Amino acid sequence: MAQLKITLTKSPIGRLPVQRKTVTALGLNKLQSSVVKNDTPAIRGMVNSISHLVTVEEI
């Protein structure tokens, strides 16, 4: 299965609470922190909802 490298590039401060919880649920804490997740529809949906805060690379 393909994997996604998700990097937090912009701060969630001042964003909607739902977006802030999504960032935390993905395991992103500090700016420039990265996580590797499996490419599933659930993860894709989470990334799409905060696409303006993260960058995504396929591995």
PQR file of N, CA, C, O and H, with PARSE charges and radii, in Angstrom:
ATOM      1  N   MET A   1       0.844  -1.179   0.000 -0.4000 1.5000
ATOM      2  CA  MET A   1       0.000   0.000   0.000 -0.0000 2.0000
ATOM      3  C   MET A   1       0.889   1.241   0.000  0.5500 1.7000
ATOM      4  O   MET A   1       1.934   1.268   0.650 -0.5500 1.4000
ATOM      5  N   ALA A   2       0.471   2.245  -0.720 -0.4000 1.5000
ATOM      6  CA  ALA A   2       1.228   3.493  -0.785 -0.0000 2.0000
ATOM      7  C   ALA A   2       1.185   4.203   0.565  0.5500 1.7000
ATOM      8  O   ALA A   2       0.267   4.011   1.362 -0.5500 1.4000
ATOM      9  H   ALA A   2      -0.378   2.223  -1.248  0.4000 1.0000
ATOM     10  N   GLN A   3       2.187   5.014   0.793 -0.4000 1.5000
ATOM     11  CA  GLN A   3       2.242   5.772   2.028 -0.0000 2.0000
ATOM     12  C   GLN A   3       2.375   7.254   1.721  0.5500 1.7000
ATOM     13  O   GLN A   3       2.871   7.643   0.664 -0.5500 1.4000
ATOM     14  H   GLN A   3       2.932   5.170   0.145  0.4000 1.0000
ATOM     15  N   LEU A   4       1.925   8.072   2.658 -0.4000 1.5000
ATOM     16  CA  LEU A   4       1.980   9.518   2.517 -0.0000 2.0000
ATOM     17  C   LEU A   4       2.850  10.105   3.616  0.5500 1.7000
ATOM     18  O   LEU A   4       2.724   9.732   4.782 -0.5500 1.4000
ATOM     19  H   LEU A   4       1.522   7.756   3.517  0.4000 1.0000
ATOM     20  N   LYS A   5       3.726  11.020   3.245 -0.4000 1.5000
ATOM     21  CA  LYS A   5       4.496  11.781   4.225 -0.0000 2.0000
ATOM     22  C   LYS A   5       3.814  13.134   4.353  0.5500 1.7000
ATOM     23  O   LYS A   5       3.766  13.906   3.396 -0.5500 1.4000
ATOM     24  H   LYS A   5       3.828  11.323   2.298  0.4000 1.0000
ATOM     25  N   ILE A   6       3.286  13.418   5.538 -0.4000 1.5000
ATOM     26  CA  ILE A   6       2.520  14.630   5.787 -0.0000 2.0000
ATOM     27  C   ILE A   6       3.361  15.538   6.687  0.5500 1.7000
ATOM     28  O   ILE A   6       3.800  15.122   7.758 -0.5500 1.4000
ATOM     29  H   ILE A   6       3.324  12.790   6.316  0.4000 1.0000
ATOM     30  N   THR A   7       3.581  16.780   6.247 -0.4000 1.5000
ATOM     31  CA  THR A   7       4.400  17.734   6.986 -0.0000 2.0000
ATOM     32  C   THR A   7       3.571  18.974   7.305  0.5500 1.7000
ATOM     33  O   THR A   7       2.928  19.542   6.423 -0.5500 1.4000
ATOM     34  H   THR A   7       3.224  17.118   5.377  0.4000 1.0000
ATOM     35  N   LEU A   8       3.590  19.387   8.563 -0.4000 1.5000
ATOM     36  CA  LEU A   8       2.875  20.595   8.992 -0.0000 2.0000
ATOM     37  C   LEU A   8       3.706  21.813   8.610  0.5500 1.7000
ATOM     38  O   LEU A   8       4.809  21.994   9.128 -0.5500 1.4000
ATOM     39  H   LEU A   8       4.113  18.925   9.280  0.4000 1.0000
ATOM     40  N   THR A   9       3.192  22.652   7.708 -0.4000 1.5000
ATOM     41  CA  THR A   9       3.957  23.807   7.221 -0.0000 2.0000
ATOM     42  C   THR A   9       3.420  25.136   7.724  0.5500 1.7000
ATOM     43  O   THR A   9       4.140  26.135   7.702 -0.5500 1.4000
ATOM     44  H   THR A   9       2.297  22.505   7.288  0.4000 1.0000
ATOM     45  N   LYS A  10       2.176  25.173   8.175 -0.4000 1.5000
ATOM     46  CA  LYS A  10       1.602  26.404   8.703 -0.0000 2.0000
ATOM     47  C   LYS A  10       0.960  26.105  10.056  0.5500 1.7000
ATOM     48  O   LYS A  10       0.517  24.985  10.310 -0.5500 1.4000
ATOM     49  H   LYS A  10       1.591  24.362   8.193  0.4000 1.0000
ATOM     50  N   SER A  11       0.916  27.106  10.909 -0.4000 1.5000
ATOM     51  CA  SER A  11       0.419  26.940  12.263 -0.0000 2.0000
ATOM     52  C   SER A  11      -1.101  26.811  12.298  0.5500 1.7000
ATOM     53  O   SER A  11      -1.801  27.511  11.566 -0.5500 1.4000
ATOM     54  H   SER A  11       1.275  28.016  10.703  0.4000 1.0000
ATOM     55  N   PRO A  12      -1.616  25.917  13.146 -0.5600 1.5000
ATOM     56  CA  PRO A  12      -3.065  25.805  13.309  0.2800 2.0000
ATOM     57  C   PRO A  12      -3.643  26.836  14.283  0.5500 1.7000
ATOM     58  O   PRO A  12      -4.847  26.832  14.539 -0.5500 1.4000
ATOM     59  N   ILE A  13      -2.804  27.710  14.822 -0.4000 1.5000
ATOM     60  CA  ILE A  13      -3.290  28.740  15.744 -0.0000 2.0000
ATOM     61  C   ILE A  13      -4.251  29.665  14.998  0.5500 1.7000
ATOM     62  O   ILE A  13      -3.943  30.148  13.909 -0.5500 1.4000
ATOM     63  H   ILE A  13      -1.826  27.713  14.614  0.4000 1.0000
ATOM     64  N   GLY A  14      -5.400  29.901  15.592 -0.4000 1.5000
ATOM     65  CA  GLY A  14      -6.388  30.787  14.990 -0.0000 2.0000
ATOM     66  C   GLY A  14      -7.288  30.103  13.981  0.5500 1.7000
ATOM     67  O   GLY A  14      -8.144  30.752  13.380 -0.5500 1.4000
ATOM     68  H   GLY A  14      -5.650  29.508  16.478  0.4000 1.0000
ATOM     69  N   ARG A  15      -7.113  28.809  13.784 -0.4000 1.5000
ATOM     70  CA  ARG A  15      -7.961  28.061  12.846 -0.0000 2.0000
ATOM     71  C   ARG A  15      -9.171  27.513  13.585  0.5500 1.7000
ATOM     72  O   ARG A  15      -9.256  27.609  14.809 -0.5500 1.4000
ATOM     73  H   ARG A  15      -6.417  28.281  14.272  0.4000 1.0000
ATOM     74  N   LEU A  16     -10.092  26.948  12.848 -0.4000 1.5000
ATOM     75  CA  LEU A  16     -11.278  26.350  13.452 -0.0000 2.0000
ATOM     76  C   LEU A  16     -10.875  25.189  14.361  0.5500 1.7000
ATOM     77  O   LEU A  16      -9.910  24.483  14.071 -0.5500 1.4000
ATOM     78  H   LEU A  16     -10.023  26.870  11.854  0.4000 1.0000
ATOM     79  N   PRO A  17     -11.609  24.989  15.458 -0.5600 1.5000
ATOM     80  CA  PRO A  17     -11.275  23.883  16.374  0.2800 2.0000
ATOM     81  C   PRO A  17     -11.250  22.516  15.689  0.5500 1.7000
ATOM     82  O   PRO A  17     -10.443  21.663  16.057 -0.5500 1.4000
ATOM     83  N   VAL A  18     -12.107  22.296  14.713 -0.4000 1.5000
ATOM     84  CA  VAL A  18     -12.120  21.021  13.997 -0.0000 2.0000
ATOM     85  C   VAL A  18     -10.800  20.810  13.255  0.5500 1.7000
ATOM     86  O   VAL A  18     -10.263  19.703  13.233 -0.5500 1.4000
ATOM     87  H   VAL A  18     -12.763  22.989  14.414  0.4000 1.0000
ATOM     88  N   GLN A  19     -10.288  21.870  12.653 -0.4000 1.5000
ATOM     89  CA  GLN A  19      -9.020  21.768  11.930 -0.0000 2.0000
ATOM     90  C   GLN A  19      -7.863  21.535  12.893  0.5500 1.7000
ATOM     91  O   GLN A  19      -6.943  20.781  12.575 -0.5500 1.4000
ATOM     92  H   GLN A  19     -10.725  22.769  12.671  0.4000 1.0000
ATOM     93  N   ARG A  20      -7.893  22.162  14.053 -0.4000 1.5000
ATOM     94  CA  ARG A  20      -6.838  21.970  15.043 -0.0000 2.0000
ATOM     95  C   ARG A  20      -6.850  20.537  15.567  0.5500 1.7000
ATOM     96  O   ARG A  20      -5.792  19.948  15.789 -0.5500 1.4000
ATOM     97  H   ARG A  20      -8.641  22.774  14.311  0.4000 1.0000
ATOM     98  N   LYS A  21      -8.030  19.978  15.763 -0.4000 1.5000
ATOM     99  CA  LYS A  21      -8.131  18.591  16.227 -0.0000 2.0000
ATOM    100  C   LYS A  21      -7.661  17.622  15.157  0.5500 1.7000
ATOM    101  O   LYS A  21      -7.076  16.587  15.477 -0.5500 1.4000
ATOM    102  H   LYS A  21      -8.890  20.456  15.582  0.4000 1.0000
ATOM    103  N   THR A  22      -7.903  17.936  13.902 -0.4000 1.5000
ATOM    104  CA  THR A  22      -7.446  17.095  12.804 -0.0000 2.0000
ATOM    105  C   THR A  22      -5.928  17.062  12.750  0.5500 1.7000
ATOM    106  O   THR A  22      -5.341  16.002  12.535 -0.5500 1.4000
ATOM    107  H   THR A  22      -8.378  18.777  13.642  0.4000 1.0000
ATOM    108  N   VAL A  23      -5.286  18.206  12.943 -0.4000 1.5000
ATOM    109  CA  VAL A  23      -3.822  18.264  12.961 -0.0000 2.0000
ATOM    110  C   VAL A  23      -3.295  17.381  14.085  0.5500 1.7000
ATOM    111  O   VAL A  23      -2.343  16.626  13.884 -0.5500 1.4000
ATOM    112  H   VAL A  23      -5.763  19.067  13.118  0.4000 1.0000
ATOM    113  N   THR A  24      -3.903  17.468  15.262 -0.4000 1.5000
ATOM    114  CA  THR A  24      -3.475  16.660  16.396 -0.0000 2.0000
ATOM    115  C   THR A  24      -3.738  15.175  16.148  0.5500 1.7000
ATOM    116  O   THR A  24      -2.917  14.332  16.511 -0.5500 1.4000
ATOM    117  H   THR A  24      -4.676  18.081  15.425  0.4000 1.0000
ATOM    118  N   ALA A  25      -4.866  14.853  15.537 -0.4000 1.5000
ATOM    119  CA  ALA A  25      -5.215  13.455  15.270 -0.0000 2.0000
ATOM    120  C   ALA A  25      -4.248  12.805  14.291  0.5500 1.7000
ATOM    121  O   ALA A  25      -4.024  11.596  14.350 -0.5500 1.4000
ATOM    122  H   ALA A  25      -5.532  15.538  15.242  0.4000 1.0000
ATOM    123  N   LEU A  26      -3.678  13.591  13.397 -0.4000 1.5000
ATOM    124  CA  LEU A  26      -2.679  13.060  12.470 -0.0000 2.0000
ATOM    125  C   LEU A  26      -1.320  12.865  13.135  0.5500 1.7000
ATOM    126  O   LEU A  26      -0.428  12.246  12.555 -0.5500 1.4000
ATOM    127  H   LEU A  26      -3.860  14.573  13.349  0.4000 1.0000
ATOM    128  N   GLY A  27      -1.159  13.392  14.356 -0.4000 1.5000
ATOM    129  CA  GLY A  27       0.096  13.226  15.067 -0.0000 2.0000
ATOM    130  C   GLY A  27       1.089  14.330  14.806  0.5500 1.7000
ATOM    131  O   GLY A  27       2.285  14.164  15.043 -0.5500 1.4000
ATOM    132  H   GLY A  27      -1.884  13.895  14.827  0.4000 1.0000
ATOM    133  N   LEU A  28       0.604  15.461  14.318 -0.4000 1.5000
ATOM    134  CA  LEU A  28       1.481  16.599  14.035 -0.0000 2.0000
ATOM    135  C   LEU A  28       1.424  17.566  15.204  0.5500 1.7000
ATOM    136  O   LEU A  28       0.344  18.007  15.599 -0.5500 1.4000
ATOM    137  H   LEU A  28      -0.368  15.596  14.125  0.4000 1.0000
ATOM    138  N   ASN A  29       2.587  17.898  15.760 -0.4000 1.5000
ATOM    139  CA  ASN A  29       2.624  18.773  16.926 -0.0000 2.0000
ATOM    140  C   ASN A  29       3.262  20.116  16.617  0.5500 1.7000
ATOM    141  O   ASN A  29       2.620  21.154  16.777 -0.5500 1.4000
ATOM    142  H   ASN A  29       3.464  17.539  15.439  0.4000 1.0000
ATOM    143  N   LYS A  30       4.492  20.114  16.185 -0.4000 1.5000
ATOM    144  CA  LYS A  30       5.223  21.349  15.929 -0.0000 2.0000
ATOM    145  C   LYS A  30       5.304  21.617  14.436  0.5500 1.7000
ATOM    146  O   LYS A  30       5.095  20.719  13.620 -0.5500 1.4000
ATOM    147  H   LYS A  30       5.013  19.271  16.055  0.4000 1.0000
ATOM    148  N   LEU A  31       5.609  22.857  14.087 -0.4000 1.5000
ATOM    149  CA  LEU A  31       5.824  23.193  12.685 -0.0000 2.0000
ATOM    150  C   LEU A  31       6.980  22.371  12.135  0.5500 1.7000
ATOM    151  O   LEU A  31       7.946  22.089  12.844 -0.5500 1.4000
ATOM    152  H   LEU A  31       5.779  23.587  14.749  0.4000 1.0000
ATOM    153  N   GLN A  32       6.877  21.996  10.895 -0.4000 1.5000
ATOM    154  CA  GLN A  32       7.864  21.184  10.173 -0.0000 2.0000
ATOM    155  C   GLN A  32       7.961  19.752  10.688  0.5500 1.7000
ATOM    156  O   GLN A  32       8.863  19.019  10.282 -0.5500 1.4000
ATOM    157  H   GLN A  32       6.092  22.225  10.318  0.4000 1.0000
ATOM    158  N   SER A  33       7.045  19.331  11.583 -0.4000 1.5000
ATOM    159  CA  SER A  33       7.035  17.934  11.997 -0.0000 2.0000
ATOM    160  C   SER A  33       6.363  17.118  10.904  0.5500 1.7000
ATOM    161  O   SER A  33       5.466  17.603  10.215 -0.5500 1.4000
ATOM    162  H   SER A  33       6.313  19.926  11.913  0.4000 1.0000
ATOM    163  N   SER A  34       6.806  15.870  10.752 -0.4000 1.5000
ATOM    164  CA  SER A  34       6.295  15.001   9.693 -0.0000 2.0000
ATOM    165  C   SER A  34       5.863  13.666  10.266  0.5500 1.7000
ATOM    166  O   SER A  34       6.401  13.199  11.270 -0.5500 1.4000
ATOM    167  H   SER A  34       7.535  15.476  11.312  0.4000 1.0000
ATOM    168  N   VAL A  35       4.888  13.063   9.618 -0.4000 1.5000
ATOM    169  CA  VAL A  35       4.457  11.706   9.940 -0.0000 2.0000
ATOM    170  C   VAL A  35       4.271  10.948   8.633  0.5500 1.7000
ATOM    171  O   VAL A  35       3.998  11.540   7.589 -0.5500 1.4000
ATOM    172  H   VAL A  35       4.451  13.442   8.802  0.4000 1.0000
ATOM    173  N   VAL A  36       4.422   9.644   8.706 -0.4000 1.5000
ATOM    174  CA  VAL A  36       4.181   8.787   7.548 -0.0000 2.0000
ATOM    175  C   VAL A  36       2.953   7.945   7.865  0.5500 1.7000
ATOM    176  O   VAL A  36       2.922   7.230   8.867 -0.5500 1.4000
ATOM    177  H   VAL A  36       4.645   9.163   9.554  0.4000 1.0000
ATOM    178  N   LYS A  37       1.959   8.031   7.021 -0.4000 1.5000
ATOM    179  CA  LYS A  37       0.696   7.304   7.205 -0.0000 2.0000
ATOM    180  C   LYS A  37       0.389   6.506   5.946  0.5500 1.7000
ATOM    181  O   LYS A  37       0.816   6.864   4.849 -0.5500 1.4000
ATOM    182  H   LYS A  37       1.983   8.612   6.207  0.4000 1.0000
ATOM    183  N   ASN A  38      -0.356   5.421   6.118 -0.4000 1.5000
ATOM    184  CA  ASN A  38      -0.830   4.656   4.963 -0.0000 2.0000
ATOM    185  C   ASN A  38      -1.861   5.482   4.210  0.5500 1.7000
ATOM    186  O   ASN A  38      -2.609   6.256   4.806 -0.5500 1.4000
ATOM    187  H   ASN A  38      -0.703   5.129   7.009  0.4000 1.0000
ATOM    188  N   ASP A  39      -1.892   5.311   2.903 -0.4000 1.5000
ATOM    189  CA  ASP A  39      -2.806   6.065   2.051 -0.0000 2.0000
ATOM    190  C   ASP A  39      -4.169   5.395   2.053  0.5500 1.7000
ATOM    191  O   ASP A  39      -4.433   4.497   1.254 -0.5500 1.4000
ATOM    192  H   ASP A  39      -1.284   4.682   2.419  0.4000 1.0000
ATOM    193  N   THR A  40      -5.042   5.847   2.972 -0.4000 1.5000
ATOM    194  CA  THR A  40      -6.402   5.320   3.069 -0.0000 2.0000
ATOM    195  C   THR A  40      -7.385   6.460   2.813  0.5500 1.7000
ATOM    196  O   THR A  40      -7.011   7.629   2.903 -0.5500 1.4000
ATOM    197  H   THR A  40      -4.827   6.576   3.621  0.4000 1.0000
ATOM    198  N   PRO A  41      -8.620   6.136   2.499 -0.5600 1.5000
ATOM    199  CA  PRO A  41      -9.611   7.202   2.290  0.2800 2.0000
ATOM    200  C   PRO A  41      -9.796   8.100   3.521  0.5500 1.7000
ATOM    201  O   PRO A  41     -10.037   9.298   3.375 -0.5500 1.4000
ATOM    202  N   ALA A  42      -9.689   7.542   4.719 -0.4000 1.5000
ATOM    203  CA  ALA A  42      -9.846   8.338   5.937 -0.0000 2.0000
ATOM    204  C   ALA A  42      -8.717   9.355   6.068  0.5500 1.7000
ATOM    205  O   ALA A  42      -8.961  10.519   6.384 -0.5500 1.4000
ATOM    206  H   ALA A  42      -9.494   6.569   4.838  0.4000 1.0000
ATOM    207  N   ILE A  43      -7.498   8.924   5.830 -0.4000 1.5000
ATOM    208  CA  ILE A  43      -6.344   9.830   5.924 -0.0000 2.0000
ATOM    209  C   ILE A  43      -6.428  10.878   4.822  0.5500 1.7000
ATOM    210  O   ILE A  43      -6.136  12.049   5.064 -0.5500 1.4000
ATOM    211  H   ILE A  43      -7.299   7.979   5.574  0.4000 1.0000
ATOM    212  N   ARG A  44      -6.821  10.476   3.613 -0.4000 1.5000
ATOM    213  CA  ARG A  44      -6.982  11.441   2.515 -0.0000 2.0000
ATOM    214  C   ARG A  44      -8.003  12.516   2.871  0.5500 1.7000
ATOM    215  O   ARG A  44      -7.792  13.692   2.578 -0.5500 1.4000
ATOM    216  H   ARG A  44      -7.058   9.524   3.416  0.4000 1.0000
ATOM    217  N   GLY A  45      -9.105  12.121   3.498 -0.4000 1.5000
ATOM    218  CA  GLY A  45     -10.123  13.089   3.909 -0.0000 2.0000
ATOM    219  C   GLY A  45      -9.612  14.063   4.941  0.5500 1.7000
ATOM    220  O   GLY A  45      -9.911  15.256   4.886 -0.5500 1.4000
ATOM    221  H   GLY A  45      -9.276  11.165   3.736  0.4000 1.0000
ATOM    222  N   MET A  46      -8.829  13.544   5.897 -0.4000 1.5000
ATOM    223  CA  MET A  46      -8.259  14.413   6.919 -0.0000 2.0000
ATOM    224  C   MET A  46      -7.282  15.411   6.284  0.5500 1.7000
ATOM    225  O   MET A  46      -7.286  16.594   6.626 -0.5500 1.4000
ATOM    226  H   MET A  46      -8.586  12.575   5.942  0.4000 1.0000
ATOM    227  N   VAL A  47      -6.453  14.930   5.365 -0.4000 1.5000
ATOM    228  CA  VAL A  47      -5.484  15.800   4.701 -0.0000 2.0000
ATOM    229  C   VAL A  47      -6.200  16.840   3.849  0.5500 1.7000
ATOM    230  O   VAL A  47      -5.774  17.995   3.810 -0.5500 1.4000
ATOM    231  H   VAL A  47      -6.449  13.969   5.088  0.4000 1.0000
ATOM    232  N   ASN A  48      -7.270  16.461   3.171 -0.4000 1.5000
ATOM    233  CA  ASN A  48      -8.010  17.421   2.339 -0.0000 2.0000
ATOM    234  C   ASN A  48      -8.642  18.528   3.177  0.5500 1.7000
ATOM    235  O   ASN A  48      -8.761  19.662   2.714 -0.5500 1.4000
ATOM    236  H   ASN A  48      -7.615  15.523   3.203  0.4000 1.0000
ATOM    237  N   SER A  49      -9.048  18.208   4.403 -0.4000 1.5000
ATOM    238  CA  SER A  49      -9.686  19.222   5.236 -0.0000 2.0000
ATOM    239  C   SER A  49      -8.691  20.240   5.788  0.5500 1.7000
ATOM    240  O   SER A  49      -9.086  21.340   6.174 -0.5500 1.4000
ATOM    241  H   SER A  49      -8.952  17.286   4.778  0.4000 1.0000
ATOM    242  N   ILE A  50      -7.400  19.884   5.830 -0.4000 1.5000
ATOM    243  CA  ILE A  50      -6.384  20.827   6.308 -0.0000 2.0000
ATOM    244  C   ILE A  50      -5.283  21.014   5.261  0.5500 1.7000
ATOM    245  O   ILE A  50      -4.122  21.233   5.607 -0.5500 1.4000
ATOM    246  H   ILE A  50      -7.079  18.990   5.517  0.4000 1.0000
ATOM    247  N   SER A  51      -5.651  20.927   3.994 -0.4000 1.5000
ATOM    248  CA  SER A  51      -4.668  20.997   2.911 -0.0000 2.0000
ATOM    249  C   SER A  51      -3.916  22.327   2.875  0.5500 1.7000
ATOM    250  O   SER A  51      -2.804  22.393   2.352 -0.5500 1.4000
ATOM    251  H   SER A  51      -6.595  20.750   3.713  0.4000 1.0000
ATOM    252  N   HIS A  52      -4.508  23.379   3.423 -0.4000 1.5000
ATOM    253  CA  HIS A  52      -3.850  24.682   3.442 -0.0000 2.0000
ATOM    254  C   HIS A  52      -2.792  24.784   4.542  0.5500 1.7000
ATOM    255  O   HIS A  52      -2.052  25.766   4.593 -0.5500 1.4000
ATOM    256  H   HIS A  52      -5.412  23.326   3.848  0.4000 1.0000
ATOM    257  N   LEU A  53      -2.710  23.776   5.430 -0.4000 1.5000
ATOM    258  CA  LEU A  53      -1.740  23.798   6.522 -0.0000 2.0000
ATOM    259  C   LEU A  53      -0.602  22.803   6.342  0.5500 1.7000
ATOM    260  O   LEU A  53       0.413  22.898   7.031 -0.5500 1.4000
ATOM    261  H   LEU A  53      -3.311  22.978   5.388  0.4000 1.0000
ATOM    262  N   VAL A  54      -0.755  21.856   5.433 -0.4000 1.5000
ATOM    263  CA  VAL A  54       0.216  20.764   5.301 -0.0000 2.0000
ATOM    264  C   VAL A  54       0.699  20.617   3.872  0.5500 1.7000
ATOM    265  O   VAL A  54       0.077  21.108   2.929 -0.5500 1.4000
ATOM    266  H   VAL A  54      -1.580  21.779   4.874  0.4000 1.0000
ATOM    267  N   THR A  55       1.832  19.925   3.733 -0.4000 1.5000
ATOM    268  CA  THR A  55       2.281  19.470   2.428 -0.0000 2.0000
ATOM    269  C   THR A  55       2.320  17.956   2.468  0.5500 1.7000
ATOM    270  O   THR A  55       2.614  17.364   3.507 -0.5500 1.4000
ATOM    271  H   THR A  55       2.337  19.526   4.498  0.4000 1.0000
ATOM    272  N   VAL A  56       2.025  17.325   1.337 -0.4000 1.5000
ATOM    273  CA  VAL A  56       1.921  15.880   1.276 -0.0000 2.0000
ATOM    274  C   VAL A  56       2.805  15.348   0.155  0.5500 1.7000
ATOM    275  O   VAL A  56       2.805  15.882  -0.954 -0.5500 1.4000
ATOM    276  H   VAL A  56       1.787  17.806   0.493  0.4000 1.0000
ATOM    277  N   GLU A  57       3.559  14.292   0.453 -0.4000 1.5000
ATOM    278  CA  GLU A  57       4.394  13.613  -0.537 -0.0000 2.0000
ATOM    279  C   GLU A  57       4.041  12.143  -0.518  0.5500 1.7000
ATOM    280  O   GLU A  57       3.812  11.565   0.545 -0.5500 1.4000
ATOM    281  H   GLU A  57       3.559  13.858   1.354  0.4000 1.0000
ATOM    282  N   GLU A  58       3.995  11.537  -1.691 -0.4000 1.5000
ATOM    283  CA  GLU A  58       3.806  10.085  -1.762 -0.0000 2.0000
ATOM    284  C   GLU A  58       5.152   9.409  -1.654  0.5500 1.7000
ATOM    285  O   GLU A  58       6.133   9.839  -2.260 -0.5500 1.4000
ATOM    286  H   GLU A  58       4.181  12.006  -2.554  0.4000 1.0000
ATOM    287  N   ILE A  59       5.187   8.343  -0.876 -0.4000 1.5000
ATOM    288  CA  ILE A  59       6.422   7.579  -0.704 -0.0000 2.0000
ATOM    289  C   ILE A  59       6.271   6.248  -1.416  0.5500 1.7000
ATOM    290  O   ILE A  59       7.194   5.433  -1.406 -0.5500 1.4000
ATOM    291  H   ILE A  59       4.390   7.993  -0.383  0.4000 1.0000
TER
END
